[in-house]
Amino acid sequence: MVELPERFDVHEVARFESLIASLSTGGEVLVIDASQVRYMDRTAMDYLLQARLRCMDHGGDLVLWAPSVAARVILELSARYEALNPLDEDDWQDQAALIEDAA
């Protein structure tokens, strides 16, 4: 799981990119914890979308875990919320139950 900072903006994207560069090409689900985010700019939102597409290109996915109210509002107002595959705690438990049932 990769945690986003409270202020996720153009100045943080390079650090974030270096953290997930190898993780996004492994064909697994990359979980991004957005629970502490209070501010996010367009560059950061666009990078998250690019990271999700990169994950999907390599057979994985990106999940935005437990976005804070601020992160959710920012992403919804910019029409990017659903595109980032958000999951809250209830969704996560439902997914885990489905995986256990399938096994």
PDB file as gemmi writes it, atoms N, CA and C in Angstrom:
CRYST1    1.000    1.000    1.000  90.00  90.00  90.00 P 1                      
ATOM      1  N   MET A   1       0.848  -1.172   0.000  1.00  0.00           N  
ATOM      2  CA  MET A   1       0.000   0.000   0.000  1.00  0.00           C  
ATOM      3  C   MET A   1       0.898   1.240   0.000  1.00  0.00           C  
ATOM      4  N   VAL A   2       0.547   2.192  -0.842  1.00  0.00           N  
ATOM      5  CA  VAL A   2       1.285   3.448  -0.937  1.00  0.00           C  
ATOM      6  C   VAL A   2       0.395   4.557  -0.391  1.00  0.00           C  
ATOM      7  N   GLU A   3       0.912   5.306   0.577  1.00  0.00           N  
ATOM      8  CA  GLU A   3       0.136   6.390   1.183  1.00  0.00           C  
ATOM      9  C   GLU A   3       0.405   7.707   0.477  1.00  0.00           C  
ATOM     10  N   LEU A   4      -0.677   8.423   0.175  1.00  0.00           N  
ATOM     11  CA  LEU A   4      -0.539   9.762  -0.385  1.00  0.00           C  
ATOM     12  C   LEU A   4      -0.385  10.769   0.749  1.00  0.00           C  
ATOM     13  N   PRO A   5       0.362  11.851   0.520  1.00  0.00           N  
ATOM     14  CA  PRO A   5       0.524  12.881   1.550  1.00  0.00           C  
ATOM     15  C   PRO A   5      -0.729  13.744   1.673  1.00  0.00           C  
ATOM     16  N   GLU A   6      -0.796  14.549   2.729  1.00  0.00           N  
ATOM     17  CA  GLU A   6      -1.933  15.457   2.907  1.00  0.00           C  
ATOM     18  C   GLU A   6      -2.089  16.386   1.717  1.00  0.00           C  
ATOM     19  N   ARG A   7      -0.989  16.893   1.225  1.00  0.00           N  
ATOM     20  CA  ARG A   7      -1.005  17.784   0.065  1.00  0.00           C  
ATOM     21  C   ARG A   7      -0.343  17.043  -1.095  1.00  0.00           C  
ATOM     22  N   PHE A   8      -1.178  16.537  -1.997  1.00  0.00           N  
ATOM     23  CA  PHE A   8      -0.676  15.787  -3.146  1.00  0.00           C  
ATOM     24  C   PHE A   8      -0.813  16.679  -4.375  1.00  0.00           C  
ATOM     25  N   ASP A   9       0.306  17.246  -4.794  1.00  0.00           N  
ATOM     26  CA  ASP A   9       0.281  18.196  -5.901  1.00  0.00           C  
ATOM     27  C   ASP A   9       1.490  17.998  -6.805  1.00  0.00           C  
ATOM     28  N   VAL A  10       1.677  18.936  -7.720  1.00  0.00           N  
ATOM     29  CA  VAL A  10       2.749  18.843  -8.704  1.00  0.00           C  
ATOM     30  C   VAL A  10       4.115  18.625  -8.054  1.00  0.00           C  
ATOM     31  N   HIS A  11       4.312  19.128  -6.861  1.00  0.00           N  
ATOM     32  CA  HIS A  11       5.597  18.989  -6.171  1.00  0.00           C  
ATOM     33  C   HIS A  11       5.811  17.591  -5.590  1.00  0.00           C  
ATOM     34  N   GLU A  12       4.747  16.835  -5.403  1.00  0.00           N  
ATOM     35  CA  GLU A  12       4.837  15.486  -4.835  1.00  0.00           C  
ATOM     36  C   GLU A  12       4.798  14.381  -5.889  1.00  0.00           C  
ATOM     37  N   VAL A  13       4.404  14.730  -7.108  1.00  0.00           N  
ATOM     38  CA  VAL A  13       4.218  13.710  -8.142  1.00  0.00           C  
ATOM     39  C   VAL A  13       5.508  12.950  -8.440  1.00  0.00           C  
ATOM     40  N   ALA A  14       6.639  13.634  -8.526  1.00  0.00           N  
ATOM     41  CA  ALA A  14       7.908  12.955  -8.841  1.00  0.00           C  
ATOM     42  C   ALA A  14       8.262  11.925  -7.772  1.00  0.00           C  
ATOM     43  N   ARG A  15       8.071  12.277  -6.506  1.00  0.00           N  
ATOM     44  CA  ARG A  15       8.357  11.334  -5.420  1.00  0.00           C  
ATOM     45  C   ARG A  15       7.412  10.134  -5.499  1.00  0.00           C  
ATOM     46  N   PHE A  16       6.144  10.407  -5.742  1.00  0.00           N  
ATOM     47  CA  PHE A  16       5.149   9.354  -5.862  1.00  0.00           C  
ATOM     48  C   PHE A  16       5.475   8.452  -7.053  1.00  0.00           C  
ATOM     49  N   GLU A  17       5.848   9.067  -8.163  1.00  0.00           N  
ATOM     50  CA  GLU A  17       6.173   8.303  -9.364  1.00  0.00           C  
ATOM     51  C   GLU A  17       7.333   7.346  -9.116  1.00  0.00           C  
ATOM     52  N   SER A  18       8.344   7.806  -8.392  1.00  0.00           N  
ATOM     53  CA  SER A  18       9.480   6.926  -8.103  1.00  0.00           C  
ATOM     54  C   SER A  18       9.081   5.778  -7.174  1.00  0.00           C  
ATOM     55  N   LEU A  19       8.121   6.023  -6.289  1.00  0.00           N  
ATOM     56  CA  LEU A  19       7.650   4.963  -5.391  1.00  0.00           C  
ATOM     57  C   LEU A  19       6.915   3.860  -6.137  1.00  0.00           C  
ATOM     58  N   ILE A  20       6.099   4.242  -7.105  1.00  0.00           N  
ATOM     59  CA  ILE A  20       5.246   3.237  -7.734  1.00  0.00           C  
ATOM     60  C   ILE A  20       5.726   2.768  -9.100  1.00  0.00           C  
ATOM     61  N   ALA A  21       6.841   3.289  -9.581  1.00  0.00           N  
ATOM     62  CA  ALA A  21       7.319   2.935 -10.925  1.00  0.00           C  
ATOM     63  C   ALA A  21       7.393   1.424 -11.129  1.00  0.00           C  
ATOM     64  N   SER A  22       8.016   0.724 -10.227  1.00  0.00           N  
ATOM     65  CA  SER A  22       8.144  -0.729 -10.391  1.00  0.00           C  
ATOM     66  C   SER A  22       6.875  -1.460  -9.966  1.00  0.00           C  
ATOM     67  N   LEU A  23       6.119  -0.877  -9.041  1.00  0.00           N  
ATOM     68  CA  LEU A  23       4.904  -1.537  -8.563  1.00  0.00           C  
ATOM     69  C   LEU A  23       3.800  -1.557  -9.614  1.00  0.00           C  
ATOM     70  N   SER A  24       3.768  -0.541 -10.476  1.00  0.00           N  
ATOM     71  CA  SER A  24       2.679  -0.430 -11.445  1.00  0.00           C  
ATOM     72  C   SER A  24       2.842  -1.371 -12.634  1.00  0.00           C  
ATOM     73  N   THR A  25       3.978  -2.021 -12.763  1.00  0.00           N  
ATOM     74  CA  THR A  25       4.195  -2.915 -13.902  1.00  0.00           C  
ATOM     75  C   THR A  25       4.243  -4.382 -13.490  1.00  0.00           C  
ATOM     76  N   GLY A  26       3.881  -4.685 -12.263  1.00  0.00           N  
ATOM     77  CA  GLY A  26       3.975  -6.052 -11.766  1.00  0.00           C  
ATOM     78  C   GLY A  26       2.755  -6.915 -11.993  1.00  0.00           C  
ATOM     79  N   GLY A  27       1.690  -6.362 -12.576  1.00  0.00           N  
ATOM     80  CA  GLY A  27       0.496  -7.152 -12.833  1.00  0.00           C  
ATOM     81  C   GLY A  27      -0.352  -7.416 -11.610  1.00  0.00           C  
ATOM     82  N   GLU A  28      -0.139  -6.665 -10.550  1.00  0.00           N  
ATOM     83  CA  GLU A  28      -0.915  -6.831  -9.324  1.00  0.00           C  
ATOM     84  C   GLU A  28      -1.783  -5.603  -9.083  1.00  0.00           C  
ATOM     85  N   VAL A  29      -2.594  -5.661  -8.048  1.00  0.00           N  
ATOM     86  CA  VAL A  29      -3.423  -4.520  -7.675  1.00  0.00           C  
ATOM     87  C   VAL A  29      -2.597  -3.601  -6.783  1.00  0.00           C  
ATOM     88  N   LEU A  30      -2.436  -2.374  -7.217  1.00  0.00           N  
ATOM     89  CA  LEU A  30      -1.700  -1.361  -6.473  1.00  0.00           C  
ATOM     90  C   LEU A  30      -2.704  -0.561  -5.651  1.00  0.00           C  
ATOM     91  N   VAL A  31      -2.579  -0.617  -4.339  1.00  0.00           N  
ATOM     92  CA  VAL A  31      -3.511   0.069  -3.442  1.00  0.00           C  
ATOM     93  C   VAL A  31      -2.897   1.401  -3.021  1.00  0.00           C  
ATOM     94  N   ILE A  32      -3.630   2.478  -3.288  1.00  0.00           N  
ATOM     95  CA  ILE A  32      -3.191   3.828  -2.954  1.00  0.00           C  
ATOM     96  C   ILE A  32      -4.070   4.345  -1.826  1.00  0.00           C  
ATOM     97  N   ASP A  33      -3.483   4.573  -0.665  1.00  0.00           N  
ATOM     98  CA  ASP A  33      -4.206   5.070   0.510  1.00  0.00           C  
ATOM     99  C   ASP A  33      -4.346   6.587   0.398  1.00  0.00           C  
ATOM    100  N   ALA A  34      -5.578   7.056   0.211  1.00  0.00           N  
ATOM    101  CA  ALA A  34      -5.844   8.491   0.071  1.00  0.00           C  
ATOM    102  C   ALA A  34      -6.557   9.050   1.294  1.00  0.00           C  
ATOM    103  N   SER A  35      -6.454   8.358   2.411  1.00  0.00           N  
ATOM    104  CA  SER A  35      -7.209   8.753   3.605  1.00  0.00           C  
ATOM    105  C   SER A  35      -6.708  10.037   4.253  1.00  0.00           C  
ATOM    106  N   GLN A  36      -5.457  10.417   3.983  1.00  0.00           N  
ATOM    107  CA  GLN A  36      -4.899  11.626   4.603  1.00  0.00           C  
ATOM    108  C   GLN A  36      -4.918  12.845   3.678  1.00  0.00           C  
ATOM    109  N   VAL A  37      -5.362  12.679   2.446  1.00  0.00           N  
ATOM    110  CA  VAL A  37      -5.314  13.768   1.465  1.00  0.00           C  
ATOM    111  C   VAL A  37      -6.280  14.887   1.840  1.00  0.00           C  
ATOM    112  N   ARG A  38      -5.749  16.112   1.844  1.00  0.00           N  
ATOM    113  CA  ARG A  38      -6.561  17.306   2.100  1.00  0.00           C  
ATOM    114  C   ARG A  38      -6.608  18.215   0.881  1.00  0.00           C  
ATOM    115  N   TYR A  39      -5.611  18.072  -0.007  1.00  0.00           N  
ATOM    116  CA  TYR A  39      -5.539  18.885  -1.218  1.00  0.00           C  
ATOM    117  C   TYR A  39      -4.908  18.055  -2.327  1.00  0.00           C  
ATOM    118  N   MET A  40      -5.453  18.211  -3.528  1.00  0.00           N  
ATOM    119  CA  MET A  40      -4.916  17.512  -4.687  1.00  0.00           C  
ATOM    120  C   MET A  40      -5.102  18.424  -5.898  1.00  0.00           C  
ATOM    121  N   ASP A  41      -4.044  18.623  -6.682  1.00  0.00           N  
ATOM    122  CA  ASP A  41      -4.190  19.463  -7.863  1.00  0.00           C  
ATOM    123  C   ASP A  41      -4.372  18.605  -9.117  1.00  0.00           C  
ATOM    124  N   ARG A  42      -4.572  19.291 -10.239  1.00  0.00           N  
ATOM    125  CA  ARG A  42      -4.855  18.597 -11.490  1.00  0.00           C  
ATOM    126  C   ARG A  42      -3.710  17.676 -11.908  1.00  0.00           C  
ATOM    127  N   THR A  43      -2.484  18.117 -11.729  1.00  0.00           N  
ATOM    128  CA  THR A  43      -1.331  17.292 -12.099  1.00  0.00           C  
ATOM    129  C   THR A  43      -1.342  15.972 -11.339  1.00  0.00           C  
ATOM    130  N   ALA A  44      -1.622  16.031 -10.054  1.00  0.00           N  
ATOM    131  CA  ALA A  44      -1.656  14.821  -9.230  1.00  0.00           C  
ATOM    132  C   ALA A  44      -2.801  13.900  -9.648  1.00  0.00           C  
ATOM    133  N   MET A  45      -3.979  14.487  -9.904  1.00  0.00           N  
ATOM    134  CA  MET A  45      -5.116  13.669 -10.339  1.00  0.00           C  
ATOM    135  C   MET A  45      -4.815  12.986 -11.668  1.00  0.00           C  
ATOM    136  N   ASP A  46      -4.255  13.751 -12.603  1.00  0.00           N  
ATOM    137  CA  ASP A  46      -3.919  13.169 -13.904  1.00  0.00           C  
ATOM    138  C   ASP A  46      -2.876  12.065 -13.764  1.00  0.00           C  
ATOM    139  N   TYR A  47      -1.920  12.256 -12.870  1.00  0.00           N  
ATOM    140  CA  TYR A  47      -0.908  11.222 -12.680  1.00  0.00           C  
ATOM    141  C   TYR A  47      -1.526   9.940 -12.109  1.00  0.00           C  
ATOM    142  N   LEU A  48      -2.451  10.069 -11.179  1.00  0.00           N  
ATOM    143  CA  LEU A  48      -3.121   8.882 -10.643  1.00  0.00           C  
ATOM    144  C   LEU A  48      -3.835   8.115 -11.755  1.00  0.00           C  
ATOM    145  N   LEU A  49      -4.498   8.844 -12.647  1.00  0.00           N  
ATOM    146  CA  LEU A  49      -5.170   8.185 -13.772  1.00  0.00           C  
ATOM    147  C   LEU A  49      -4.156   7.489 -14.685  1.00  0.00           C  
ATOM    148  N   GLN A  50      -3.043   8.149 -14.960  1.00  0.00           N  
ATOM    149  CA  GLN A  50      -1.993   7.531 -15.779  1.00  0.00           C  
ATOM    150  C   GLN A  50      -1.438   6.279 -15.102  1.00  0.00           C  
ATOM    151  N   ALA A  51      -1.259   6.346 -13.799  1.00  0.00           N  
ATOM    152  CA  ALA A  51      -0.747   5.188 -13.055  1.00  0.00           C  
ATOM    153  C   ALA A  51      -1.734   4.025 -13.131  1.00  0.00           C  
ATOM    154  N   ARG A  52      -3.026   4.331 -13.038  1.00  0.00           N  
ATOM    155  CA  ARG A  52      -4.021   3.253 -13.140  1.00  0.00           C  
ATOM    156  C   ARG A  52      -3.973   2.614 -14.522  1.00  0.00           C  
ATOM    157  N   LEU A  53      -3.894   3.443 -15.553  1.00  0.00           N  
ATOM    158  CA  LEU A  53      -3.818   2.899 -16.911  1.00  0.00           C  
ATOM    159  C   LEU A  53      -2.561   2.055 -17.108  1.00  0.00           C  
ATOM    160  N   ARG A  54      -1.442   2.492 -16.541  1.00  0.00           N  
ATOM    161  CA  ARG A  54      -0.196   1.719 -16.633  1.00  0.00           C  
ATOM    162  C   ARG A  54      -0.361   0.364 -15.945  1.00  0.00           C  
ATOM    163  N   CYS A  55      -0.982   0.372 -14.775  1.00  0.00           N  
ATOM    164  CA  CYS A  55      -1.235  -0.891 -14.064  1.00  0.00           C  
ATOM    165  C   CYS A  55      -2.096  -1.819 -14.912  1.00  0.00           C  
ATOM    166  N   MET A  56      -3.160  -1.262 -15.495  1.00  0.00           N  
ATOM    167  CA  MET A  56      -4.070  -2.073 -16.302  1.00  0.00           C  
ATOM    168  C   MET A  56      -3.375  -2.615 -17.552  1.00  0.00           C  
ATOM    169  N   ASP A  57      -2.490  -1.822 -18.143  1.00  0.00           N  
ATOM    170  CA  ASP A  57      -1.736  -2.283 -19.314  1.00  0.00           C  
ATOM    171  C   ASP A  57      -0.865  -3.489 -18.991  1.00  0.00           C  
ATOM    172  N   HIS A  58      -0.474  -3.631 -17.736  1.00  0.00           N  
ATOM    173  CA  HIS A  58       0.388  -4.738 -17.311  1.00  0.00           C  
ATOM    174  C   HIS A  58      -0.386  -5.831 -16.572  1.00  0.00           C  
ATOM    175  N   GLY A  59      -1.706  -5.859 -16.747  1.00  0.00           N  
ATOM    176  CA  GLY A  59      -2.521  -6.919 -16.173  1.00  0.00           C  
ATOM    177  C   GLY A  59      -2.914  -6.722 -14.728  1.00  0.00           C  
ATOM    178  N   GLY A  60      -2.680  -5.555 -14.172  1.00  0.00           N  
ATOM    179  CA  GLY A  60      -3.052  -5.264 -12.788  1.00  0.00           C  
ATOM    180  C   GLY A  60      -4.129  -4.197 -12.732  1.00  0.00           C  
ATOM    181  N   ASP A  61      -4.168  -3.493 -11.632  1.00  0.00           N  
ATOM    182  CA  ASP A  61      -5.109  -2.387 -11.476  1.00  0.00           C  
ATOM    183  C   ASP A  61      -4.617  -1.493 -10.349  1.00  0.00           C  
ATOM    184  N   LEU A  62      -5.225  -0.351 -10.225  1.00  0.00           N  
ATOM    185  CA  LEU A  62      -4.948   0.584  -9.150  1.00  0.00           C  
ATOM    186  C   LEU A  62      -6.256   0.832  -8.425  1.00  0.00           C  
ATOM    187  N   VAL A  63      -6.205   0.802  -7.104  1.00  0.00           N  
ATOM    188  CA  VAL A  63      -7.380   1.040  -6.275  1.00  0.00           C  
ATOM    189  C   VAL A  63      -7.083   2.218  -5.363  1.00  0.00           C  
ATOM    190  N   LEU A  64      -7.996   3.169  -5.331  1.00  0.00           N  
ATOM    191  CA  LEU A  64      -7.880   4.300  -4.421  1.00  0.00           C  
ATOM    192  C   LEU A  64      -8.582   3.904  -3.131  1.00  0.00           C  
ATOM    193  N   TRP A  65      -7.796   3.651  -2.084  1.00  0.00           N  
ATOM    194  CA  TRP A  65      -8.299   3.134  -0.820  1.00  0.00           C  
ATOM    195  C   TRP A  65      -8.730   4.256   0.113  1.00  0.00           C  
ATOM    196  N   ALA A  66      -9.932   4.177   0.637  1.00  0.00           N  
ATOM    197  CA  ALA A  66     -10.460   5.041   1.692  1.00  0.00           C  
ATOM    198  C   ALA A  66     -10.162   6.527   1.473  1.00  0.00           C  
ATOM    199  N   PRO A  67     -10.570   7.080   0.322  1.00  0.00           N  
ATOM    200  CA  PRO A  67     -10.284   8.499   0.100  1.00  0.00           C  
ATOM    201  C   PRO A  67     -10.940   9.378   1.160  1.00  0.00           C  
ATOM    202  N   SER A  68     -10.198  10.374   1.628  1.00  0.00           N  
ATOM    203  CA  SER A  68     -10.743  11.321   2.604  1.00  0.00           C  
ATOM    204  C   SER A  68     -11.899  12.081   1.959  1.00  0.00           C  
ATOM    205  N   VAL A  69     -12.683  12.749   2.783  1.00  0.00           N  
ATOM    206  CA  VAL A  69     -13.797  13.546   2.261  1.00  0.00           C  
ATOM    207  C   VAL A  69     -13.269  14.593   1.285  1.00  0.00           C  
ATOM    208  N   ALA A  70     -12.169  15.241   1.649  1.00  0.00           N  
ATOM    209  CA  ALA A  70     -11.589  16.268   0.774  1.00  0.00           C  
ATOM    210  C   ALA A  70     -11.167  15.668  -0.566  1.00  0.00           C  
ATOM    211  N   ALA A  71     -10.496  14.524  -0.533  1.00  0.00           N  
ATOM    212  CA  ALA A  71     -10.056  13.882  -1.771  1.00  0.00           C  
ATOM    213  C   ALA A  71     -11.254  13.490  -2.624  1.00  0.00           C  
ATOM    214  N   ARG A  72     -12.269  12.949  -1.982  1.00  0.00           N  
ATOM    215  CA  ARG A  72     -13.460  12.535  -2.727  1.00  0.00           C  
ATOM    216  C   ARG A  72     -14.135  13.721  -3.392  1.00  0.00           C  
ATOM    217  N   VAL A  73     -14.298  14.813  -2.661  1.00  0.00           N  
ATOM    218  CA  VAL A  73     -14.945  16.007  -3.217  1.00  0.00           C  
ATOM    219  C   VAL A  73     -14.143  16.547  -4.400  1.00  0.00           C  
ATOM    220  N   ILE A  74     -12.830  16.660  -4.219  1.00  0.00           N  
ATOM    221  CA  ILE A  74     -11.971  17.168  -5.299  1.00  0.00           C  
ATOM    222  C   ILE A  74     -12.095  16.284  -6.538  1.00  0.00           C  
ATOM    223  N   LEU A  75     -12.034  14.986  -6.346  1.00  0.00           N  
ATOM    224  CA  LEU A  75     -12.102  14.058  -7.476  1.00  0.00           C  
ATOM    225  C   LEU A  75     -13.487  14.027  -8.111  1.00  0.00           C  
ATOM    226  N   GLU A  76     -14.540  14.121  -7.308  1.00  0.00           N  
ATOM    227  CA  GLU A  76     -15.889  14.136  -7.869  1.00  0.00           C  
ATOM    228  C   GLU A  76     -16.139  15.409  -8.668  1.00  0.00           C  
ATOM    229  N   LEU A  77     -15.697  16.557  -8.144  1.00  0.00           N  
ATOM    230  CA  LEU A  77     -15.895  17.820  -8.854  1.00  0.00           C  
ATOM    231  C   LEU A  77     -15.132  17.855 -10.176  1.00  0.00           C  
ATOM    232  N   SER A  78     -14.060  17.115 -10.258  1.00  0.00           N  
ATOM    233  CA  SER A  78     -13.272  17.077 -11.494  1.00  0.00           C  
ATOM    234  C   SER A  78     -13.662  15.888 -12.383  1.00  0.00           C  
ATOM    235  N   ALA A  79     -14.686  15.145 -11.982  1.00  0.00           N  
ATOM    236  CA  ALA A  79     -15.195  13.987 -12.727  1.00  0.00           C  
ATOM    237  C   ALA A  79     -14.146  12.880 -12.874  1.00  0.00           C  
ATOM    238  N   ARG A  80     -13.293  12.724 -11.873  1.00  0.00           N  
ATOM    239  CA  ARG A  80     -12.257  11.683 -11.923  1.00  0.00           C  
ATOM    240  C   ARG A  80     -12.442  10.603 -10.850  1.00  0.00           C  
ATOM    241  N   TYR A  81     -13.413  10.763  -9.990  1.00  0.00           N  
ATOM    242  CA  TYR A  81     -13.558   9.865  -8.842  1.00  0.00           C  
ATOM    243  C   TYR A  81     -13.752   8.410  -9.270  1.00  0.00           C  
ATOM    244  N   GLU A  82     -14.758   8.136 -10.061  1.00  0.00           N  
ATOM    245  CA  GLU A  82     -15.052   6.751 -10.450  1.00  0.00           C  
ATOM    246  C   GLU A  82     -13.940   6.150 -11.304  1.00  0.00           C  
ATOM    247  N   ALA A  83     -13.244   6.988 -12.064  1.00  0.00           N  
ATOM    248  CA  ALA A  83     -12.161   6.494 -12.922  1.00  0.00           C  
ATOM    249  C   ALA A  83     -10.985   5.959 -12.117  1.00  0.00           C  
ATOM    250  N   LEU A  84     -10.912   6.332 -10.840  1.00  0.00           N  
ATOM    251  CA  LEU A  84      -9.795   5.887  -9.997  1.00  0.00           C  
ATOM    252  C   LEU A  84     -10.141   4.668  -9.147  1.00  0.00           C  
ATOM    253  N   ASN A  85     -11.262   4.009  -9.461  1.00  0.00           N  
ATOM    254  CA  ASN A  85     -11.575   2.736  -8.825  1.00  0.00           C  
ATOM    255  C   ASN A  85     -11.541   2.826  -7.298  1.00  0.00           C  
ATOM    256  N   PRO A  86     -12.342   3.748  -6.724  1.00  0.00           N  
ATOM    257  CA  PRO A  86     -12.280   3.939  -5.269  1.00  0.00           C  
ATOM    258  C   PRO A  86     -12.890   2.778  -4.497  1.00  0.00           C  
ATOM    259  N   LEU A  87     -12.314   2.480  -3.345  1.00  0.00           N  
ATOM    260  CA  LEU A  87     -12.853   1.474  -2.433  1.00  0.00           C  
ATOM    261  C   LEU A  87     -12.831   2.031  -1.023  1.00  0.00           C  
ATOM    262  N   ASP A  88     -13.936   1.844  -0.318  1.00  0.00           N  
ATOM    263  CA  ASP A  88     -13.909   2.175   1.101  1.00  0.00           C  
ATOM    264  C   ASP A  88     -13.820   0.865   1.875  1.00  0.00           C  
ATOM    265  N   GLU A  89     -13.854   0.936   3.172  1.00  0.00           N  
ATOM    266  CA  GLU A  89     -13.650  -0.259   3.992  1.00  0.00           C  
ATOM    267  C   GLU A  89     -14.708  -1.324   3.735  1.00  0.00           C  
ATOM    268  N   ASP A  90     -15.975  -0.920   3.548  1.00  0.00           N  
ATOM    269  CA  ASP A  90     -17.041  -1.885   3.281  1.00  0.00           C  
ATOM    270  C   ASP A  90     -16.815  -2.596   1.953  1.00  0.00           C  
ATOM    271  N   ASP A  91     -16.423  -1.833   0.919  1.00  0.00           N  
ATOM    272  CA  ASP A  91     -16.143  -2.434  -0.381  1.00  0.00           C  
ATOM    273  C   ASP A  91     -15.003  -3.440  -0.277  1.00  0.00           C  
ATOM    274  N   TRP A  92     -13.972  -3.083   0.483  1.00  0.00           N  
ATOM    275  CA  TRP A  92     -12.799  -3.947   0.639  1.00  0.00           C  
ATOM    276  C   TRP A  92     -13.201  -5.276   1.273  1.00  0.00           C  
ATOM    277  N   GLN A  93     -14.052  -5.227   2.294  1.00  0.00           N  
ATOM    278  CA  GLN A  93     -14.498  -6.453   2.956  1.00  0.00           C  
ATOM    279  C   GLN A  93     -15.338  -7.297   2.007  1.00  0.00           C  
ATOM    280  N   ASP A  94     -16.176  -6.645   1.187  1.00  0.00           N  
ATOM    281  CA  ASP A  94     -16.970  -7.373   0.203  1.00  0.00           C  
ATOM    282  C   ASP A  94     -16.068  -8.078  -0.808  1.00  0.00           C  
ATOM    283  N   GLN A  95     -15.028  -7.382  -1.282  1.00  0.00           N  
ATOM    284  CA  GLN A  95     -14.090  -7.979  -2.229  1.00  0.00           C  
ATOM    285  C   GLN A  95     -13.373  -9.177  -1.608  1.00  0.00           C  
ATOM    286  N   ALA A  96     -12.946  -9.031  -0.367  1.00  0.00           N  
ATOM    287  CA  ALA A  96     -12.249 -10.124   0.321  1.00  0.00           C  
ATOM    288  C   ALA A  96     -13.161 -11.340   0.457  1.00  0.00           C  
ATOM    289  N   ALA A  97     -14.434 -11.114   0.765  1.00  0.00           N  
ATOM    290  CA  ALA A  97     -15.387 -12.213   0.898  1.00  0.00           C  
ATOM    291  C   ALA A  97     -15.581 -12.926  -0.440  1.00  0.00           C  
ATOM    292  N   LEU A  98     -15.659 -12.177  -1.526  1.00  0.00           N  
ATOM    293  CA  LEU A  98     -15.810 -12.784  -2.849  1.00  0.00           C  
ATOM    294  C   LEU A  98     -14.597 -13.633  -3.208  1.00  0.00           C  
ATOM    295  N   ILE A  99     -13.428 -13.153  -2.881  1.00  0.00           N  
ATOM    296  CA  ILE A  99     -12.202 -13.899  -3.171  1.00  0.00           C  
ATOM    297  C   ILE A  99     -12.162 -15.193  -2.371  1.00  0.00           C  
ATOM    298  N   GLU A 100     -12.557 -15.130  -1.091  1.00  0.00           N  
ATOM    299  CA  GLU A 100     -12.572 -16.333  -0.257  1.00  0.00           C  
ATOM    300  C   GLU A 100     -13.586 -17.340  -0.776  1.00  0.00           C  
ATOM    301  N   ASP A 101     -14.763 -16.860  -1.211  1.00  0.00           N  
ATOM    302  CA  ASP A 101     -15.785 -17.756  -1.739  1.00  0.00           C  
ATOM    303  C   ASP A 101     -15.327 -18.438  -3.023  1.00  0.00           C  
ATOM    304  N   ALA A 102     -14.573 -17.724  -3.831  1.00  0.00           N  
ATOM    305  CA  ALA A 102     -14.098 -18.280  -5.096  1.00  0.00           C  
ATOM    306  C   ALA A 102     -12.993 -19.313  -4.886  1.00  0.00           C  
ATOM    307  N   ALA A 103     -12.295 -19.228  -3.769  1.00  0.00           N  
ATOM    308  CA  ALA A 103     -11.153 -20.126  -3.525  1.00  0.00           C  
ATOM    309  C   ALA A 103     -11.558 -21.488  -3.062  1.00  0.00           C  
TER     310      ALA A 103                                                      
END                                                                             
